[in-house]
Amino acid sequence: RLDHKQQILTNNKTTYTRSLAAGPMPNDASSTQNEIQRSLAAIVITDAVGFSRRMSQNEDAALALINQDLQLISDLCQQFQGSILKTTGDGLLMYFISAVQAVSCAMEIQNRFLALAEKESVNQHFVHRIGVHLGDIFFNNGDIMGSAVNITARLEAEAKPGSICMSQVVYEVVKSRLSIEA
């Protein structure tokens, strides 16, 4: 549990949570396997709410749904010039060089799933939580790590289903560029 205050932000029908706590991706061709590289990045982590429960009820159906959802999220990530760094089973860890692009992508993800939920049966997609943070990350032997990743994961865990929880630093960067009301 994070020991900080949060504010609820709204934009149209999607709810966002702003945490009051807390460069370019390395060129894979020029880096060696043992080299640790540091980069400033906007990190987005998604999580499918209720995935484990659905897996215990019907694995095939749950896997089909999560693959469908992750493909949509991946497509939106690319649309906003982001990169998928790794899958987390029922979510994705994404990298953006811009906090505005990261939050815009997160907003579009939630808005798309909201629109799909209004048109289709509730069981056709998962509800997702999203965390967004801006900070230093480390690329080490093909993996990503660092406190920015850990903070983003904590923010994602704090997000209510169907919402986005962003750090104060991200909010300060995007508040004048995106239509988010505090």
Protein Blocks (a to p, Z undefined) as FASTA:
>chain_A
ZZdddddddehjbccdddfbdcddddfklpcfklccdddddddddddehklmmmmmomml
mmmmmmmmmmmmmmmmmmnopacfbdehjaccdddfbfklmmmmmmmmmmmmmmmmmmmc
fklpccddddddddddddeehiacdjklmmmmmmmmmpcghiacddfklmmmmmmmpccd
ZZ
